[in-house]
Every structure is written in structure tokens, then in C-alpha cells.
Amino acid sequence: MGYGLSITTGAVSKMAGTISLEKLRAAVKPVEKTAKISVIIPTMNEPAITKVVDDVRKALKHFDTEVIVVDKSVDETAKKAKKAGAIVINQEQSGYGNAYMTGFNLLSPNTDIVVMMDGDNTYDAYEIPMLVDPIINGRVDLALGNRFSRMEQGAMAYRNKLGNRVITSVINRLYKLRLHDSQTGFRAIRKSALDALEMVDDGMPFASEMIIDARKKSMSIIEVPITYRQRIGEAKLKAYKDGPLILTLIIRMVRDYNPFAIFLSIGALLIVGSLGTGAYVVYEWINHGIITHLALTILSAMLFMGGIQVISFGLLADIILAALRKKR
């Protein structure tokens, strides 16, 4: 017998939702667990790795569990993780996403659920059962831990909070989701859903790519409130480097998934520019009956026609993409 959750109120739609922490805790009761859970932890010089692995094994003692540590350290992290009972894999390449994809390739064949978390003790391993329960109960494919629901003071720098909210807002707007924390490193996914995803980014944008691709494939996503603590060790996120990479990924994905949104924005800017430059030409003609700025007139006409063409291309691309999706 394990400890899980039985959520009987509210439906989980294919748009992301959020379960309150109070409801989750109130709903905890013993249920039979037969799921195989694989926990992947990417590490790079993590002083807390022994505690993290120990906590994971204790938290999931009622489950069939494996803990996989994908290590890129130059200290004793790998040795400590192995001693604590984890399967340790050396990460030959670099990158946050690459670490997870390395771990995905070595999952046990009978894995049912994959849990992703960091090795710096920011996440509470004893909350893993809460995270995986909606998946075990067949309600969702991807469960994301919302760090903002219970965040310790000082656990996240202000610039990271701001960047997270901006990126999450963009993802929500473009993909019609209702997420609060798209960049969380504590998440769980059904193995069959993971196999259907097509992720290629090996850096920090991996976290956004997973959500976007899951949304593209109409998978059900939910957020679960979690605790977020101050890390033990150095932070790995480089805000000024990784932020632009994540935004580039979002633009690339929306280009492939909803090209009309990109073309419409560009076309609209061109048309607005043509109206701005053309206004002076029209004003001059109305008041003086002559046009002296021929170059400005040509520029205005070119911007307007260019805008119309760009929007037309976007509409055509969207129609073609929709037709291709129907054939799949």
C-alpha cells in the first residue's frame, strides 16, 4: 500500500489547471500503487545529492522506483549518489536538456512515470507522490510543480522571478494555457506521453519545449502546488544567457505551430509603418495639392504592399499546416 491522492472534485481539461495544496493534502489516503516511477536528477557539483537521493527513495518506498543521476561533476557527487543507491550516468555532453535526454534513453522498459527534479535540495522529494498522483489516476499526462505557491524567502532571485513570469505569460498567451510556473524543474510525465514528444533543445529551453510540444499534441497538463526552498550549492541558471534562448525557442515553436501569429504581427507592423509615413504625404497633397517627397510615397506604398503580402503568406502557411495536421 502506498500513499496517494484521490481527487474527486473538478475536472482536468486539456488546458492547464491548478490544484490547491489544501485540497491535495485533504485528499491523501492509502491507495494501491503498482506504477513504476523513474526519477531523473541532473547534477553538477551538488553538495546535497546524498540527502536528495535518500529522500526520494524514502518518499517512494511504496512504489517500484529507480533513481537515475546524470552527472557532470568534477567533485564527489557521482560517488555520493551511487553510495546513496542511485544509478549514476556520466553526462558526456553539456546542457540541462541534454542531461534529461541522456536519462530518458536509459529508463527501464517498464517505467510508467518519469519524475524530473534538481539535485540541490530546492524541491521536497516527499511531495513526489502529490505530483504523480494525477497521472496515476489517469487524469493528466504532464504534472508541473508550481514553485510560487510555497516559496521560501530568498529561494529565487527577483530577476529570475520576473523572467519566469514573462516567459510563462508568453507561453500562456500563445498556447492558450493557464500556467503560473512554466520553468519549474520539478515535474512528472507519463512515459507514453514522453515517448510521443519531439524535443531537441539540449539547454535550459528544454523545460519550455516540453510544455509547448505537449500542448501541440493535445496532452493534458496540470499544475500542482509545491514547496520551493533555498538551494544548497551554486545556481546553474544563467539568466542573461538562458532567458533569450528560451524566448527564441518560443518564437521558433510558434512559427512552426501557429505561423499566422508571427506573420500577422510582422505584417501589421509594416502596415502601421506605411500609414505613418503615408500620413505626411497625404497631408501634403491635401494642403498643397502637390507631392514633393516622392521617395517617402514609394516607401509608404512598399511597406503597405509588403505588409499585405506577409499576412497573406502567414494565412497560406496556416492553411497548409492545418491540412498537414489532418493527414497525420
C-alpha positions as CSV (number, residue, x, y, z in Angstrom):
1,M,0.0,0.0,0.0
2,G,1.3,3.5,-0.9
3,Y,0.0,6.9,-0.2
4,G,-1.6,8.8,-3.0
5,L,-4.4,11.2,-3.7
6,S,-8.0,10.7,-4.7
7,I,-9.2,13.9,-6.3
8,T,-13.0,13.7,-6.8
9,T,-13.9,17.4,-7.4
10,G,-13.2,19.3,-10.5
11,A,-12.2,18.1,-14.0
12,V,-8.8,18.4,-15.5
13,S,-9.1,19.8,-19.0
14,K,-6.6,19.8,-21.8
15,M,-5.8,23.3,-20.7
16,A,-3.5,23.6,-17.7
17,G,-5.2,23.9,-14.3
18,T,-4.1,24.3,-10.8
19,I,-5.0,22.1,-7.8
20,S,-4.9,23.8,-4.4
21,L,-2.4,22.5,-1.9
22,E,-5.1,22.3,0.8
23,K,-7.3,20.1,-1.3
24,L,-4.4,17.8,-2.2
25,R,-3.4,17.3,1.4
26,A,-7.0,16.7,2.5
27,A,-7.4,14.1,-0.2
28,V,-4.4,12.0,0.7
29,K,-5.4,8.4,1.6
30,P,-3.8,5.0,1.1
31,V,-4.3,3.5,-2.3
32,E,-2.7,0.6,-4.1
33,K,0.3,1.6,-6.2
34,T,1.8,-0.6,-8.8
35,A,3.3,2.1,-11.0
36,K,7.0,2.0,-11.9
37,I,8.5,5.5,-11.2
38,S,11.8,6.6,-12.6
39,V,13.3,9.8,-11.1
40,I,15.9,11.6,-13.1
41,I,18.3,14.1,-11.4
42,P,20.8,16.1,-13.4
43,T,23.8,17.0,-11.2
44,M,26.8,19.3,-11.4
45,N,28.8,19.5,-8.2
46,E,25.9,19.1,-5.8
47,P,26.7,19.0,-2.0
48,A,23.2,17.9,-1.2
49,I,22.9,14.9,-3.5
50,T,23.1,12.3,-0.7
51,K,20.1,13.8,1.1
52,V,18.2,14.3,-2.2
53,V,18.6,10.6,-3.2
54,D,17.8,9.4,0.3
55,D,14.7,11.5,0.4
56,V,13.5,10.3,-3.0
57,R,14.0,6.6,-2.0
58,K,12.1,7.1,1.3
59,A,9.3,9.1,-0.3
60,L,8.7,6.4,-2.9
61,K,9.3,3.4,-0.7
62,H,5.8,2.1,-1.6
63,F,6.5,2.3,-5.3
64,D,8.7,0.4,-7.7
65,T,11.3,3.0,-8.1
66,E,14.6,3.8,-9.8
67,V,16.7,6.9,-9.2
68,I,18.9,8.0,-12.1
69,V,21.6,10.6,-11.6
70,V,23.0,12.1,-14.8
71,D,26.3,13.6,-13.6
72,K,28.6,16.3,-15.0
73,S,30.5,17.0,-11.8
74,V,34.2,17.4,-11.0
75,D,33.8,16.6,-7.3
76,E,32.4,13.6,-5.4
77,T,28.8,14.0,-6.4
78,A,28.7,10.8,-8.5
79,K,30.3,8.7,-5.8
80,K,27.9,10.1,-3.2
81,A,24.9,9.4,-5.4
82,K,25.9,5.9,-6.1
83,K,26.5,5.2,-2.5
84,A,23.0,6.5,-1.7
85,G,21.5,4.0,-4.1
86,A,21.2,5.9,-7.4
87,I,22.1,4.7,-10.8
88,V,24.8,7.1,-11.9
89,I,25.4,8.0,-15.6
90,N,28.2,10.3,-16.8
91,Q,26.9,13.1,-19.0
92,E,29.3,13.3,-21.9
93,Q,27.9,16.5,-23.4
94,S,26.7,19.6,-21.7
95,G,23.3,21.2,-21.1
96,Y,20.2,20.9,-18.9
97,G,18.1,19.4,-21.7
98,N,20.9,17.0,-22.7
99,A,21.2,15.7,-19.2
100,Y,17.5,14.7,-19.2
101,M,17.6,13.3,-22.7
102,T,20.5,11.2,-21.6
103,G,18.5,9.9,-18.7
104,F,15.4,9.3,-20.9
105,N,17.5,7.0,-23.1
106,L,18.4,4.7,-20.2
107,L,15.0,4.4,-18.5
108,S,13.8,0.9,-17.5
109,P,11.5,-0.6,-20.2
110,N,8.7,-1.0,-17.7
111,T,8.7,2.7,-16.5
112,D,5.2,4.2,-16.2
113,I,6.0,7.7,-14.9
114,V,9.1,9.8,-15.2
115,V,9.8,12.4,-12.5
116,M,12.3,15.3,-13.1
117,M,13.9,17.2,-10.3
118,D,17.1,19.0,-9.3
119,G,19.9,17.8,-7.0
120,D,20.3,20.9,-5.0
121,N,17.6,20.2,-2.4
122,T,15.3,23.0,-3.6
123,Y,12.5,20.5,-4.1
124,D,10.9,18.4,-1.4
125,A,11.1,14.8,-2.5
126,Y,8.3,13.9,-0.2
127,E,5.9,15.8,-2.5
128,I,6.6,13.5,-5.4
129,P,3.5,11.3,-4.5
130,M,1.4,14.5,-4.8
131,L,3.0,15.3,-8.2
132,V,2.5,11.9,-9.7
133,D,-1.0,11.1,-8.3
134,P,-3.0,12.9,-11.1
135,I,-1.0,10.9,-13.6
136,I,-1.5,7.6,-11.8
137,N,-5.3,8.3,-11.6
138,G,-5.3,8.8,-15.4
139,R,-6.3,12.4,-15.2
140,V,-3.3,14.1,-16.8
141,D,-0.2,13.4,-18.9
142,L,2.1,16.1,-17.5
143,A,2.2,17.5,-14.0
144,L,4.2,20.6,-13.2
145,G,5.2,21.7,-9.7
146,N,4.2,25.4,-9.1
147,R,7.0,26.8,-7.1
148,F,5.3,30.2,-6.5
149,S,2.6,28.5,-4.3
150,R,5.0,27.9,-1.4
151,M,8.4,29.6,-2.0
152,E,10.8,30.2,0.8
153,Q,12.1,33.8,1.1
154,G,15.3,34.2,-0.9
155,A,14.8,31.0,-2.8
156,M,14.6,32.7,-6.1
157,A,16.3,36.0,-7.3
158,Y,14.0,38.8,-8.4
159,R,15.3,38.8,-11.9
160,N,14.6,35.1,-12.2
161,K,11.1,35.6,-10.9
162,L,10.5,38.4,-13.4
163,G,11.9,36.4,-16.3
164,N,9.9,33.3,-15.3
165,R,6.6,35.4,-15.3
166,V,7.4,37.0,-18.6
167,I,8.2,33.7,-20.3
168,T,5.2,32.0,-18.7
169,S,2.9,34.8,-19.8
170,V,4.1,34.5,-23.4
171,I,3.6,30.7,-23.4
172,N,0.1,31.1,-21.9
173,R,-0.9,33.7,-24.4
174,L,0.5,31.9,-27.5
175,Y,-0.7,28.4,-26.5
176,K,-3.8,29.2,-24.5
177,L,-2.7,27.7,-21.2
178,R,-3.1,28.9,-17.6
179,L,0.3,28.2,-16.1
180,H,1.9,30.0,-13.2
181,D,5.4,28.5,-13.4
182,S,6.5,27.2,-16.8
183,Q,10.2,27.0,-15.9
184,T,9.8,24.7,-12.9
185,G,12.3,21.9,-12.7
186,F,10.0,19.6,-10.7
187,R,7.7,17.8,-13.0
188,A,6.3,14.4,-13.8
189,I,5.1,12.9,-17.1
190,R,3.5,9.7,-18.2
191,K,6.1,7.6,-20.0
192,S,3.9,7.0,-23.0
193,A,3.4,10.8,-23.3
194,L,7.2,11.3,-23.0
195,D,7.7,8.9,-25.9
196,A,5.4,10.9,-28.1
197,L,7.2,14.2,-27.5
198,E,9.8,15.5,-30.0
199,M,12.3,17.6,-28.1
200,V,15.6,18.7,-29.5
201,D,16.9,21.5,-27.3
202,D,19.8,20.5,-25.0
203,G,19.8,23.7,-22.9
204,M,17.5,25.4,-20.4
205,P,14.8,26.0,-23.1
206,F,14.2,22.2,-22.7
207,A,11.7,23.0,-20.0
208,S,9.6,25.3,-22.2
209,E,9.9,22.9,-25.2
210,M,8.4,20.1,-23.2
211,I,5.3,22.1,-22.3
212,I,4.9,23.6,-25.8
213,D,5.2,20.2,-27.6
214,A,2.8,18.6,-25.1
215,R,0.3,21.3,-25.8
216,K,0.8,20.9,-29.6
217,K,0.0,17.2,-29.2
218,S,-3.1,18.0,-27.1
219,M,-1.8,16.4,-23.9
220,S,-3.5,17.3,-20.6
221,I,-1.3,19.4,-18.3
222,I,-1.9,20.4,-14.7
223,E,0.0,22.3,-12.0
224,V,0.4,21.1,-8.5
225,P,1.4,23.4,-5.7
226,I,4.9,22.5,-4.2
227,T,7.4,23.8,-1.8
228,Y,10.5,25.6,-3.2
229,R,13.5,26.0,-0.8
230,Q,16.8,27.8,-0.9
231,R,19.3,25.7,-2.8
232,I,22.4,24.0,-1.4
233,G,25.3,24.8,-3.7
234,E,25.7,27.2,-6.7
235,A,22.9,28.1,-9.1
236,K,23.2,26.7,-12.6
237,L,20.8,29.0,-14.4
238,K,22.4,31.9,-16.2
239,A,19.5,34.4,-16.5
240,Y,21.1,36.7,-19.1
241,K,22.2,33.8,-21.3
242,D,19.3,31.3,-20.9
243,G,16.4,33.9,-21.0
244,P,17.0,34.9,-24.6
245,L,17.4,31.3,-25.6
246,I,14.1,30.4,-24.1
247,L,12.3,33.3,-25.8
248,T,14.0,32.2,-29.1
249,L,12.6,28.7,-28.6
250,I,9.1,30.1,-28.1
251,I,9.2,32.2,-31.2
252,R,10.5,29.2,-33.2
253,M,7.8,26.9,-31.9
254,V,5.0,29.4,-32.6
255,R,6.4,29.8,-36.1
256,D,6.1,26.0,-36.6
257,Y,2.8,25.6,-34.7
258,N,0.9,28.9,-35.4
259,P,2.8,30.7,-38.2
260,F,-0.1,33.1,-38.8
261,A,0.5,34.8,-35.4
262,I,4.1,35.6,-36.4
263,F,3.3,36.7,-39.9
264,L,0.3,38.8,-38.7
265,S,2.5,40.6,-36.2
266,I,5.2,41.4,-38.8
267,G,2.6,42.4,-41.5
268,A,0.7,44.6,-39.0
269,L,4.0,46.4,-38.1
270,L,4.7,47.0,-41.8
271,I,1.2,48.4,-42.4
272,V,1.4,50.7,-39.4
273,G,4.7,51.9,-40.7
274,S,3.2,52.6,-44.1
275,L,0.4,54.6,-42.5
276,G,2.8,56.6,-40.5
277,T,5.0,57.5,-43.5
278,G,2.0,57.9,-45.8
279,A,0.1,60.3,-43.5
280,Y,2.6,63.1,-44.2
281,V,2.3,62.5,-48.0
282,V,-1.5,62.7,-47.8
283,Y,-1.3,65.8,-45.6
284,E,1.0,67.5,-48.0
285,W,-1.2,66.6,-51.0
286,I,-4.5,67.8,-49.3
287,N,-3.0,71.1,-48.1
288,H,-0.7,72.0,-51.0
289,G,-2.0,69.9,-53.9
290,I,1.4,68.6,-54.7
291,I,3.7,65.7,-53.5
292,T,7.3,66.7,-53.1
293,H,8.5,63.7,-51.2
294,L,8.4,61.0,-53.9
295,A,10.8,58.6,-52.1
296,L,8.5,58.8,-49.0
297,T,5.5,58.0,-51.2
298,I,7.2,55.0,-52.7
299,L,8.4,53.8,-49.2
300,S,4.8,54.0,-47.9
301,A,3.4,52.0,-50.8
302,M,6.1,49.4,-50.5
303,L,5.5,49.0,-46.7
304,F,1.8,48.6,-47.2
305,M,2.0,46.1,-50.0
306,G,4.7,44.2,-48.1
307,G,2.5,44.0,-45.0
308,I,-0.4,42.7,-47.0
309,Q,1.9,40.1,-48.7
310,V,3.4,39.0,-45.3
311,I,-0.1,38.5,-43.8
312,S,-1.2,36.6,-46.9
313,F,1.8,34.3,-46.6
314,G,1.0,33.7,-43.0
315,L,-2.6,32.8,-43.8
316,L,-1.4,30.4,-46.5
317,A,1.1,28.8,-44.2
318,D,-1.5,28.3,-41.5
319,I,-3.9,26.7,-44.0
320,I,-1.2,24.3,-45.3
321,L,-0.2,23.4,-41.7
322,A,-3.8,22.7,-40.7
323,A,-4.2,20.4,-43.8
324,L,-1.0,18.6,-42.8
325,R,-2.2,18.0,-39.3
326,K,-5.4,16.5,-40.6
327,K,-3.4,13.9,-42.6
328,R,-1.5,12.8,-39.6
